[in-house]
Amino acid sequence: MPPTQLLTQRLRETLAARGQGHGAVAVRATLTQDGRVVGQRSFAANAPAPSGDAPGDAPGGARALAAASDDVIAQLSAWLAAAR
């Protein structure tokens, strides 16, 4: 598999009214081979904070960011598997 470079574009928790916050993750992946770019794609995901968490609640924000990260990782893994 060609070397992969990841650039984090966004890693953010949005605070809103109770039950309306969310985590957002965005990355750009670049595949290179022999110094040439052979593929590039952006991935993004949002996940809601648990509905019972108060705005600004660190554990709820961490759970939302973890869920969004898991989604981006799944998207990236599928893209890399197809690039083989």
C-alpha positions, 0 to 999 in steps of 0.5 A: 500500500502506498504511504498515506499522509493525514491532515486534520482539518477540523476537530471541534465540539459545538456547544448548543442547548442541552442535547443539541451539541455535536462533535465534528471531525474532518481530515484529508488523506493523501496517498503517495508513491515514489514521491507522486500523489496517486490519490487524495480525498477528504473525509468528514463526520458529525456525531451528536453529544448524548442528549442528557449532557449539559452544554459544555459537558466535557465527557459528552463532548469527548463521546461525540468526538470519539463517535465522529472519529470512528466514522471517519476512520471507517470511511478512510479504511474503506477508501484505503482498502479499495486503493490496494 
